[in-house]
Structure formats: C-alpha cells, structure tokens
Amino acid sequence: MNLIIKTDGGSRGNPGRAACAFVAYAEGILREKRGKYLGVATNNVAEYEGVLLALGSIKEKNLDFYLDSLLVVSQLQGKWKIKDENLKILNSKIKDLTKNLNVSWNHVPREQNMEADALVNETLDNHGSA
C-alpha cells in the first residue's frame, strides 16, 4: 500500500510571507495533515519545503507525492536542471531523505490539490501580516 501525499507551498509576494503544507492519505483515509509557516521565502522554496515537511513526518516506505508545481516535480524527477542554489540544496536534502524509499513524483492541476492549498492559506492567515 502506498501513502498518497499531497503537498503545496506558497508565498504572498515572491519572495514574501510563505507557508507550506501536506495532507497524507492511506486507502482514502486522512492519516495526517500539517502546515508550517516559513517566514519570507519564494513560491518555489515553499513548494520544496512542503515535501520536506511531509518527509519529516511520514515514516512509510512507499510514497506517492502529488504537487501542483511542475517545476518542483520535474526537478525531483531529474528531468529539469536546477539553476537556483537554494533549490539545489533543498532538492539534495529530499534526494537524501528518499534514497531508501519507493517514491513517485506526480504533477497535478491546482484543482486536484485544493486541500493542501487551503492548508497553506490557512497557515498564512493564522500568522497575520508580521
């Protein structure tokens, strides 16, 4: 059985106040969800941080990730080069954390990632404008 993990990240401004989140399902049942405020970051950094947040919480070995960021999915799949140094570091951390796992990286339209997106916005709303 694979755990389905939907992650998202976003910033209000780019860079700006940022947050990330994930929701995890096993056999259609919500197992866990978390949001994390990141401070000031770019959208792409926030997307990567959503994956890292999930990997820090989930202990299963078979993981299917779903993100609405084509850039992050394509970089994690090794299809696209990474030019930004910060993203290279985050990508490397994810590769290290997943080297002994069975992981798939899947791009989905934003409409199929609404729960994680809503959790990102809720996390940002709860941290005010500071």
Secondary structure as UniProt FT lines:
FT   STRAND          3..13
FT   TURN            14..15
FT   STRAND          16..26
FT   TURN            27..28
FT   STRAND          29..41
FT   HELIX           43..57
FT   STRAND          62..67
FT   HELIX           70..76
FT   TURN            77..78
FT   HELIX           85..98
FT   TURN            99..100
FT   STRAND          102..107
FT   HELIX           110..113
FT   HELIX           114..125
FT   TURN            126..129
//
